[in-house]
């Protein structure tokens, strides 16, 4: 990481840290005072989105249903990473062995779309920053289906998420969605209890 000067904050992000078994220990070893921001969304939607992204790179992929369940509509296949990542309570359990809950901010992926300024405001507060980014910095891009960030006046085009974001999801049968919702429900409720936040996924 680059050196951080007084008055600066160094940030690093990757989606895989939260679900990588060794990451909490390694990060704690590097800096036990690290503040951790975790963006989560409905694990069913997240799994379908994960599948859509993989499908765009591997067109011959089996159906979502075939990957999500063993033997047709048998048990949910937690060995499939698209499913396993959504077991947030299990991943958080691993992190809480190294960091107290006060070091975490859990950001709602749904509210990041519906109220980006509100969620970014919470991030700024958590990091002890002045609320510089506000609702005037966002506009909703109907084509992408996501908010985009307006840049300062005269500094060029707005910043929108890249081509891999906003991709249409494949149609997944309702029975499959309902089975996954039922599967995730106890994990979601445990996650709500652990974080003190109800994300409203049930």
N, C-alpha and C positions, 0 to 999 in steps of 0.2 A: 504494500500500500504506500501511497505517497505520504511524505511527512505532513502532519497537520500543524498549522501555525496557530498561535493564540487567536481566538475568535473564529476559528474554522471547525467544521465537523467533517470527518472522513466517513464516507458511506460506501458500502459494498452490498450488492444484491445478487441473488441467484435463487431460482425456484427450488433447487434441490437441497439447500441447506436444511430446511425444516424437517425433511424426511430422511436425511442421511444419518445413520446411527452414530458415526464418529464425530459429526460436526459440533455438537455442544461441548464435548470435552476439549476439542482442539481450539474452539473459539474462546472458551473459558481460559485455557492455558495461555492464549495470546493476550486477552484482555478481559478480566472478570467483571469490569465495569461496563462492558458493551451493552448498549440499548438495542433491543431486538424488535423489529416491526414485522408482523406476520399478516399477510393479506390472505383472507380465506373467503370462499364462496360456497354456495350449496354444493355438497360433494357429488350429487347426482349430475347437476349441470356441469360441474368441473370435469367429471369423468367423460361425459359426452363431448365436451370441448376438447379434451385431451385426445379422444378418439378421432375427432374431426381433423385435428392438426396432423396426427399420424397418418390418417387416410389420405390427406393431401400429398404426403410424401411417398406413401406406399399404397397405390390404388387397388391392389389385389387383396387387401386385408380382409379377413373374415368379418362377418357382421358384428356390430356392437354386442348384440345378444349372445353370440357364440363365444365372445371373449369374456363377457361379464359373468357368465354362469358356466359351471361345469355340467356336462351332459344335458345340453338343451336348457331347461329351466330348473336345473338342479341347484346345489348350493352356490352362493356367490363366490367367485374365484378371487380371493384376496391376494393371490400370487401375481395377478395382473396389476401392473403399477398404476394404471388409470383408476382402478378401484382402491388400491392400497393407500394412495396418497390422501384420499379423503377421510381416512381414519385419524382425524386431527387429534382426538383425545390421546391416542397411543403415542403419537409423535411428541405432543406437548409433555407427556409424562416423562419421556426421555430427557427433554430440555430442562424440566424442573429439578432434575437431579444436580444440575450445575448452576442454574440461574434462578433467582427468586421471581415470582410472578410480577413484581413491580418493575422488572427490567423489560417487560413485554408490552407492546401495544398491538392489539388485534384489530385490524382494519377490515371492514365488511366490503367484499368485492362488489356486492349488489349496491351498497350505498356509494361506493366509489364511482359508479355509473350514474345513479340517480341524484346524488348530492356530492359531487367531487370536492367542492370548496369546503363543505362541512367535514369530510373525512381528512382532507389535506390540512385543515385547521387543527384537527386533533393531533395529526402528526407533528405539526409545528409546535404545538403546546408540549407534547411529549418530549420533544428534543430541546425544549427551553428556548425556542426561537420566537421572534416577533412574528405575528401573523401578517406576512407580506403577501402571500398568495391568497387571494379571496375570490368570491364568485365572479368578479369582473374579469378574471383571467381565464374563464372557461366559456366555451359554447358547445352545444350539442351538434355533432355531425350525424345527420340522419342516415347518410350512406354507410358509414362505419357502424353506427349504432352505439357509439361511444362519445363521451365528451372529449374535446380537443383543447389544448392549451394555447391561449393567445400570447404572442410574444410582445415585448415592449414596443411601443410605437416606433415605426420606422426600422424595425429590425428583421423584416422579412415575413415569410409565410408562417401561419400557425403550426404548431407541432401536434401531429396526430399519431396515434399508434400505428405501427407498421402493417405491412400486407398480411402478416400472419394473424392479426387481430381483427375481429369482426367478421370472420369467416362463417358462412351459414352452417348450422349444425345439421347432420343427417337426421332423418325422421326415425325416431326410436319408438317401437310399440308402447302404448300406455301401460300394458301389463308389465313390461320390463322396467319402466320408470317407477311404477308402484312397488314392485318387488325390491328395487334398490332403495327407495325411500324408506321402506319398512326395515331393511337391513341396516341402514345408516342411523335410524332414529335413536337407538340407545347410545350410540357413539356420539351423536350430536348433543344429546341431553347431558351426557357426561362432560362434553367440551363446554357447554354453557355453564355448568356448575363450576368447572375448573377455572374458567375465565371470568365468571360473574357477568357474562354478556349473553343475551338471548339473540341469536342471529335470525330467528324466525324462519328456519328452513323446514319446520314440520307443520 
